[in-house]
Amino acid sequence: MTQHRTSHDDAPFVAGISHRTATLNQLAACAVPHDRYDAFAAAIRPPGVAPLVLLSTCNRTEAYGLSPTPRETAAQVQAAMRRAFADNGATGLADDAIYTHTERAAVAHLFRVVSGLDAMILGETEIAHQVQRAFACSTSNHRPAPRLTQLFSAAYRTGKRVRTETRISEGATSMASAAVHLARHRLGDLRRHTALLIGAGDTGTLLAKHLRHQCAHLRIANRTDARAQTLAELHGGEAVPFAALPDALTHADVVFCAVSAAAPIIDRAALSSPRTRPLLLVDISLPRAVAPDVASLPDVALCDMNAIQTVVAANIERREAQLPTALHIVDEEVGRFLEAQNLRSAAPLIRALHHAFEQLRQDELQRHDGKLADSEKERLDRITRALMNRLLHQPTVAIRSWAASNDHSDTQLAWVAELFDLRAATPEEEPPS
């Protein structure tokens, strides 16, 4: 596993696009499958920059990294992203569709994302798991820089604290739970209905969990029949061969689509067989898995990702009331993280200062070694050690205070290094965690 060296001077940055800056169709064109993470991240990474962490979901595609010049590096990644998105068919992107954040703003952005505060559905919880998977996927072939690992670990802790200390994640907080809530709103008690789930990926798995005890009969289909069988066995459903999908559609009351397909898998032709009951189609795929024109068929209703947002309308006021508290928690955790990072950056200087004083102490003890009895040596060792520690206490406290405040700390720390001739005390790479 490759270790890429970074320094304590490296600061975080992020460049990306999200539902706040682009349409769903544009986001679909910008999405990056997991098996292309490495190739895409390598394509947008400037020379000399450590590997990026790529996050790509239905609602965002972002790249996180570290650089000693975060603004310049973020701008380079931003430009490379625009070219890559254009090559992938993303057209009509606004000039400011691809945003960048650096240093404190980048940390705050990641913490808000993981906490569900930047989600299409405020407070959703899926994003925390998606970020964890993205980090694991992006770092599978190299050991990430310790500072990057610390950043994402702090983001996970922040998200957990937000969800624990506020009610911002109560109710329908994910696309999957919102989709089931929407179906229940349209059809009533789902325990009187047969549900067909198409898709056995992450979102399909979440849908299966929500539907397990909420419908009379759960049937599951997937392009890979074995995955459908596994998911059905796990959640008490019935696996349906993908080839038998047209027949399964005729026996379903509600169909949930959560697949990744280049073209719709349900169109008017797929629904041409005679039906004896109404059909509700809930499509949370990106790109769309259901052709929009099927909604004009008799007894067929279609709800897509845009419609799902209406499900949480009743919860918006309550969730937004929790937002100030959640943002305050994020701000606290950002400050705590940056303070800890600043203290880590001062650690090499503190070690060098103590080492220099200890070396002077040892030199003086050695100089008088032949003139003292053993008992005197031990007593003098204790006295000089105690004196050294007392002398260094206040400088150590001051160095830590300067580093934590981040207020002209670089100048102050450089002054300390110059004063005590510690110019060689450059920041050292932390051991891999």
C-alpha positions in Angstrom: 0.0 0.0 0.0 1.5 3.4 -1.0 2.1 6.1 1.6 1.9 9.6 0.2 3.8 12.1 2.2 2.0 15.3 3.3 3.1 18.0 5.8 1.5 19.9 8.7 1.3 22.9 6.3 -1.2 21.1 4.1 -4.8 22.4 4.4 -8.0 20.8 3.3 -10.0 21.7 0.2 -13.0 20.5 -1.6 -14.3 21.0 -5.2 -17.7 19.7 -6.3 -21.2 20.0 -7.6 -24.4 19.3 -5.8 -28.2 19.6 -5.9 -27.8 23.2 -4.8 -26.0 24.2 -8.0 -27.2 21.8 -10.7 -30.3 20.0 -11.9 -30.9 16.3 -11.4 -30.2 15.5 -15.0 -26.9 17.4 -14.8 -26.0 15.6 -11.6 -26.7 12.3 -13.3 -24.2 13.2 -16.0 -21.6 14.1 -13.3 -22.1 10.9 -11.3 -19.1 8.6 -11.0 -19.6 4.8 -10.4 -17.6 3.3 -7.6 -15.5 1.2 -10.0 -14.4 4.4 -11.7 -13.4 6.3 -8.6 -9.7 5.8 -8.9 -9.6 6.7 -12.6 -11.7 9.8 -12.2 -9.9 11.0 -9.1 -6.5 10.5 -10.9 -7.8 12.4 -13.9 -8.7 15.5 -11.9 -5.8 15.4 -9.4 -3.1 18.0 -10.1 0.5 16.8 -10.3 2.2 16.6 -6.9 -1.0 16.5 -4.9 -1.8 13.5 -2.7 -4.7 11.3 -3.8 -8.2 12.7 -3.5 -11.2 11.3 -1.7 -14.1 11.2 -4.2 -17.7 11.3 -3.1 -20.4 10.7 -5.7 -24.1 10.2 -4.8 -27.4 11.1 -6.4 -27.1 14.6 -5.0 -23.4 15.5 -5.3 -20.0 14.7 -6.8 -17.2 16.1 -4.7 -13.4 15.7 -4.3 -11.6 16.3 -1.0 -7.9 16.6 -0.6 -5.0 18.3 1.2 -2.5 20.9 -0.3 0.0 23.5 1.0 -1.7 25.8 -1.5 -5.4 24.8 -1.1 -6.9 27.7 -3.1 -4.8 27.2 -6.1 -5.2 23.4 -6.0 -8.9 23.6 -5.5 -9.1 25.9 -8.6 -7.1 23.3 -10.6 -9.4 20.5 -9.5 -12.5 22.6 -10.3 -11.3 23.2 -13.8 -10.4 19.5 -14.3 -13.8 18.6 -13.0 -15.6 20.8 -15.5 -13.7 19.2 -18.4 -14.4 15.7 -17.1 -18.1 16.4 -16.6 -18.3 17.9 -20.1 -16.7 14.8 -21.5 -19.4 12.8 -19.7 -22.2 14.7 -21.3 -23.0 17.3 -18.6 -24.1 20.4 -20.5 -25.4 23.8 -19.6 -23.6 23.9 -16.2 -23.6 27.4 -14.7 -20.3 29.1 -14.3 -20.6 28.7 -10.5 -22.1 25.2 -10.6 -18.7 23.7 -9.5 -17.9 25.2 -6.1 -14.7 25.2 -4.0 -14.1 25.6 -0.3 -10.7 25.7 1.4 -9.3 25.4 5.0 -12.0 26.1 7.6 -14.7 26.4 5.0 -13.8 23.0 3.6 -13.9 21.4 7.0 -17.3 23.0 7.8 -18.7 21.9 4.4 -17.7 18.3 5.0 -19.1 18.3 8.6 -22.4 19.7 7.3 -22.5 17.1 4.5 -22.0 14.2 6.9 -24.5 15.6 9.3 -27.2 15.8 6.6 -27.4 19.6 6.8 -26.5 20.0 3.1 -28.8 17.2 1.8 -31.7 17.5 -0.5 -33.8 16.2 2.4 -32.6 18.0 5.5 -31.3 15.6 8.1 -31.1 12.5 5.9 -28.9 9.8 7.4 -27.8 7.9 4.2 -25.1 10.4 3.4 -23.0 9.5 6.5 -22.8 5.9 5.3 -22.1 7.0 1.7 -19.2 9.2 2.9 -17.7 6.3 4.8 -17.9 4.0 1.8 -16.5 6.8 -0.4 -13.5 7.2 1.9 -12.9 3.5 2.0 -13.2 3.2 -1.8 -11.0 6.2 -2.5 -8.2 4.9 -0.1 -8.3 1.2 -1.0 -5.1 1.4 -3.0 -3.1 3.8 -0.8 -2.7 4.8 2.8 -4.4 8.2 3.3 -2.5 11.0 5.0 -3.1 11.0 8.7 -4.6 14.5 8.6 -7.1 13.4 6.0 -8.1 10.4 8.1 -8.5 12.7 11.1 -10.6 15.1 9.1 -13.1 12.4 8.0 -13.1 10.8 11.5 -14.0 14.1 13.0 -16.8 14.5 10.4 -18.3 11.2 11.4 -18.2 12.2 15.1 -19.9 15.5 14.2 -22.6 13.8 12.3 -23.3 11.4 15.1 -23.4 14.2 17.6 -25.9 16.2 15.5 -28.2 13.3 15.1 -28.0 12.4 18.8 -28.4 15.9 20.3 -31.1 17.2 17.9 -34.3 15.9 16.3 -33.2 16.9 12.8 -33.2 13.3 11.6 -36.6 12.2 12.8 -39.2 11.2 10.4 -38.6 10.4 6.7 -35.0 11.3 6.6 -33.7 9.3 3.6 -34.8 8.9 0.0 -35.7 5.3 0.8 -37.9 6.0 3.8 -39.4 9.0 2.0 -40.3 6.8 -1.0 -42.1 4.3 1.3 -43.8 7.2 3.1 -45.0 8.5 -0.2 -46.4 5.2 -1.3 -48.2 4.8 2.1 -49.6 8.3 1.6 -50.9 7.4 -1.9 -52.2 3.9 -1.2 -52.9 3.8 2.5 -51.9 0.7 4.5 -49.3 -1.1 2.4 -50.0 -4.4 4.3 -52.9 -4.8 1.9 -50.7 -4.4 -1.2 -48.0 -6.3 -3.2 -44.8 -4.3 -3.6 -42.2 -5.0 -6.3 -38.7 -3.7 -5.6 -36.3 -3.3 -8.6 -32.7 -2.9 -7.6 -30.6 -4.6 -4.9 -27.9 -1.9 -4.4 -27.5 0.4 -1.4 -30.7 2.2 -1.9 -32.6 -1.0 -2.8 -31.3 -2.6 0.4 -32.6 0.3 2.4 -36.0 0.1 0.6 -36.2 -3.6 1.4 -35.5 -2.9 5.1 -38.3 -0.3 5.2 -40.7 -2.5 3.3 -40.0 -5.8 5.1 -42.9 -5.4 7.6 -45.0 -2.8 5.7 -46.4 -4.7 2.7 -48.4 -7.8 2.2 -45.9 -9.3 -0.2 -42.5 -8.1 -1.2 -41.0 -9.2 -4.5 -37.4 -8.2 -5.5 -35.9 -8.1 -9.0 -32.3 -7.2 -10.0 -30.2 -7.5 -13.1 -28.1 -9.9 -11.2 -30.6 -12.5 -10.0 -28.3 -13.8 -7.3 -28.3 -10.5 -5.6 -32.1 -10.3 -5.7 -32.2 -13.8 -4.2 -29.8 -12.8 -1.4 -31.8 -9.6 -0.6 -35.1 -11.5 -0.7 -33.9 -14.1 1.8 -32.6 -11.4 4.1 -35.9 -9.5 4.2 -38.5 -12.2 3.8 -39.3 -11.4 0.2 -39.6 -13.4 -3.0 -36.9 -13.1 -5.7 -38.2 -12.5 -9.2 -36.0 -13.3 -12.3 -35.2 -10.1 -14.1 -36.4 -11.7 -17.3 -39.8 -12.1 -15.7 -40.1 -8.4 -14.9 -43.0 -7.7 -17.4 -45.1 -10.3 -15.7 -44.2 -9.2 -12.2 -45.3 -5.6 -13.1 -48.8 -6.9 -13.9 -49.2 -8.3 -10.4 -47.8 -5.4 -8.4 -49.7 -2.6 -6.7 -46.6 -0.4 -6.1 -43.2 -0.6 -7.8 -40.1 0.9 -6.3 -37.2 1.5 -8.7 -33.7 2.0 -7.4 -31.3 1.0 -10.2 -28.5 2.5 -12.2 -29.3 2.2 -15.9 -28.4 4.2 -19.0 -32.0 4.1 -20.2 -35.4 3.6 -18.6 -36.2 -0.1 -17.9 -39.9 0.6 -17.5 -41.7 2.3 -20.5 -45.1 2.2 -22.0 -44.3 -1.1 -23.8 -43.3 -2.7 -20.4 -46.8 -1.8 -19.1 -48.8 -2.9 -22.1 -50.2 -6.1 -20.5 -53.8 -5.8 -19.3 -54.1 -4.8 -15.6 -56.9 -5.3 -13.2 -55.8 -2.8 -10.6 -54.1 0.6 -10.4 -50.3 0.8 -10.3 -48.1 3.3 -8.4 -44.5 3.7 -9.7 -42.0 5.3 -7.3 -38.7 6.0 -9.2 -35.7 7.0 -7.1 -33.1 6.1 -9.7 -30.6 8.4 -11.3 -30.8 8.5 -14.2 -34.5 7.8 -14.3 -35.5 4.1 -14.6 -39.1 4.9 -15.5 -40.0 6.8 -18.7 -42.0 9.9 -17.7 -44.7 9.3 -20.4 -46.0 6.2 -18.6 -47.9 8.6 -16.2 -50.3 9.2 -19.1 -51.4 5.5 -19.1 -54.8 4.6 -17.5 -54.5 3.7 -13.8 -50.8 4.4 -13.6 -49.3 7.0 -11.3 -45.6 8.0 -11.3 -43.6 9.6 -8.5 -40.0 10.5 -9.1 -37.2 12.0 -6.9 -38.7 15.5 -7.3 -42.1 14.2 -6.0 -40.4 12.5 -3.0 -39.5 15.9 -1.6 -43.1 16.7 -1.0 -43.3 13.8 1.5 -41.2 15.7 4.0 -43.1 18.9 3.7 -44.9 18.3 7.0 -41.5 17.9 8.7 -39.7 20.8 7.1 -40.8 23.4 9.8 -39.8 21.1 12.6 -36.4 20.2 11.0 -35.5 23.7 10.2 -36.3 24.7 13.8 -33.5 22.3 14.7 -31.1 23.7 12.2 -29.6 26.5 14.3 -28.7 24.0 17.1 -27.2 21.6 14.5 -25.1 24.3 12.9 -23.9 25.4 16.3 -22.7 21.9 17.0 -20.9 21.8 13.6 -19.3 25.2 14.4 -18.1 23.8 17.7 -16.7 20.7 16.2 -14.9 22.6 13.4 -13.2 24.8 16.0 -12.3 21.7 18.0 -10.8 19.9 15.0 -8.8 22.9 13.8 -7.5 23.6 17.3 -6.4 19.9 17.6 -4.7 20.2 14.2 -2.9 23.4 15.1 -1.7 21.8 18.3 -0.4 18.8 16.3 1.5 21.2 14.1 3.2 22.7 17.1 4.2 19.3 18.5 7.5 19.0 16.6 8.6 22.4 17.9 7.8 21.5 21.5 9.7 18.2 21.1 12.7 20.0 19.6 12.7 22.6 22.4 12.6 20.0 25.2 15.2 17.9 23.4 17.5 20.9 23.1 17.2 21.7 26.8 17.7 18.1 27.7 20.8 17.9 25.6 22.2 20.9 27.4 21.4 19.4 30.7 23.0 16.1 29.8 26.1 17.9 28.5 26.5 19.8 31.8 26.0 16.6 33.9 28.5 14.8 31.7 31.0 17.6 32.1 30.9 17.3 35.9 30.5 13.5 36.0 34.0 12.8 37.2 33.9 15.3 40.0 30.8 13.9 41.8 29.9 10.9 43.9 27.1 8.7 42.7 24.7 10.0 45.3 25.5 13.6 44.3 25.0 12.7 40.6 21.5 11.3 41.3 20.6 14.3 43.4 21.9 16.7 40.7 20.0 14.8 38.0 16.7 15.2 39.9 17.4 18.9 40.6 18.4 19.9 37.0 15.5 17.9 35.5 13.0 19.6 37.8 14.5 23.0 37.0 14.4 22.3 33.3 10.7 21.3 33.4 9.8 24.4 35.4 11.7 26.6 33.0 10.0 25.0 29.9 6.5 24.9 31.4 5.5 28.4 30.5 7.1 28.4 27.0 5.3 25.1 26.3 2.0 26.5 27.4 2.5 29.6 25.3 3.4 27.6 22.2 0.3 25.5 22.5 -1.8 28.6 23.1 -0.4 30.4 20.1 -0.9 27.3 17.9 -4.5 26.7 19.1 -5.5 30.3 18.5 -4.1 30.3 15.0 -3.7 34.1 15.3 -0.3 34.8 13.7 0.9 31.5 15.2 3.3 30.8 12.3 5.2 34.0 13.0 5.3 33.3 16.7 6.4 29.7 16.4 9.1 30.7 13.9 10.3 33.3 16.4 10.6 30.6 19.1 12.5 28.3 16.7 14.9 31.2 15.9 15.4 32.2 19.5 16.4 28.8 20.6 18.2 27.8 17.4 15.6 25.2 16.5 15.6 25.8 12.8 15.9 22.1 12.1 12.7 21.5 14.0 10.5 21.2 10.9 7.2 19.5 11.1 7.4 15.7 10.9 5.0 13.4 9.2 2.8 11.6 11.8 2.9 7.8 11.8 0.0 6.2 9.9 -3.0 5.7 12.0 
